[in-house]
Amino acid sequence: MKALRILLVVLAFTFANTVLAQSVYTTKTGEKYHKSSCKYLKYSKKEITLKKAKALGYIACKVCKPTKANTSANSAKSNSRSTTTNKKVTSKKTTASQCTGKTKAGKRCKRQTKNANARCYQH
């Protein structure tokens, strides 16, 4: 009887961690969340919980179609703190920075870029 109780407690704990820690992935500049196997995560991949991704205003990728049922559960990285906000974020804004490329004259490029590699279209 005692072994059955211990088994039930362990199963309940495992199930609770699985539900709370549904992991999805975002890119540095994107506005969507993805499964770990999505082709759009080739260059940039940041793990986040499904609940937090939805709270931050991310939407599901139409290619990999991540849902609560098919995203990976990672109990080691679950975040026990939960924050609730009444504001709904519609889009993430990225800030532009100066291109890090060099011109033929050896000077730094003056164009602004929002690209993740910090270079404009010409560099």
TISE-580967 format. One record per residue (C-alpha): residue in one letter; x negated, y, z negated. Coordinates in steps of 0.2 Angstrom, whole numbers, padded with zeros to 4 digits, always signed. Layout:
BEGIN
AXYZ
...
# end
This chain:
BEGIN
M+0000+0000+0000
K-0014+0012-0004
A-0023+0008+0012
L-0007+0012+0022
R-0006+0029+0013
I-0024+0033+0017
L-0021+0028+0035
L-0006+0039+0036
V-0015+0054+0029
V-0030+0052+0041
L-0018+0051+0056
A-0008+0066+0050
F-0024+0076+0048
T-0031+0071+0065
F-0014+0075+0074
A-0014+0092+0065
N-0031+0096+0071
T-0027+0090+0089
V-0012+0102+0090
L-0021+0117+0083
A-0036+0116+0093
Q-0031+0114+0111
S-0046+0121+0120
V-0045+0131+0137
Y-0059+0140+0146
T-0060+0158+0153
T-0072+0167+0164
K-0081+0183+0159
T-0071+0194+0170
G-0055+0184+0174
E-0037+0185+0168
K-0033+0167+0168
Y-0037+0152+0158
H-0043+0135+0165
K-0046+0117+0161
S-0064+0112+0158
S-0064+0103+0176
C-0058+0118+0186
K-0068+0124+0201
Y-0067+0142+0196
L-0078+0139+0180
K-0094+0136+0190
Y-0103+0152+0185
S-0095+0158+0169
K-0087+0147+0156
K-0081+0153+0139
E-0071+0141+0127
I-0056+0148+0118
T-0040+0140+0110
L-0024+0140+0120
K-0015+0149+0107
K-0028+0163+0107
A-0029+0164+0126
K-0010+0167+0127
A-0010+0180+0113
L-0024+0189+0123
G-0013+0190+0138
Y-0022+0177+0149
I-0011+0167+0161
A-0013+0149+0167
C-0023+0145+0183
K-0013+0140+0197
V-0026+0128+0204
C-0030+0117+0188
K-0013+0120+0180
P-0018+0119+0161
T-0004+0115+0149
K-0004+0110+0131
A-0002+0092+0136
N-0018+0091+0147
T-0030+0102+0139
S-0044+0095+0129
A-0043+0095+0110
N-0059+0100+0101
S-0057+0100+0082
A-0075+0105+0078
K-0072+0122+0086
S-0055+0126+0079
N-0052+0143+0072
S-0043+0142+0055
R-0039+0161+0055
S-0024+0166+0065
T-0020+0184+0070
T-0003+0190+0075
T-0001+0205+0086
N+0015+0213+0092
K+0007+0221+0107
K+0006+0211+0123
V-0009+0213+0133
T-0005+0214+0151
S-0023+0214+0159
K-0041+0214+0153
K-0051+0229+0159
T-0069+0227+0163
T-0081+0242+0162
A-0092+0247+0177
S-0110+0248+0175
Q-0124+0254+0185
C-0132+0241+0198
T-0148+0234+0192
G-0155+0232+0210
K-0169+0241+0217
T-0169+0252+0233
K-0182+0251+0247
A-0190+0266+0239
G-0192+0256+0223
K-0179+0266+0213
R-0164+0259+0204
C-0148+0258+0214
K-0135+0272+0209
R-0119+0262+0213
Q-0107+0256+0200
T-0102+0238+0198
K-0090+0227+0188
N-0098+0211+0195
A-0104+0198+0181
N-0122+0198+0188
A-0123+0217+0186
R-0127+0220+0205
C-0117+0229+0218
Y-0111+0221+0234
Q-0127+0226+0243
H-0139+0218+0231
# end
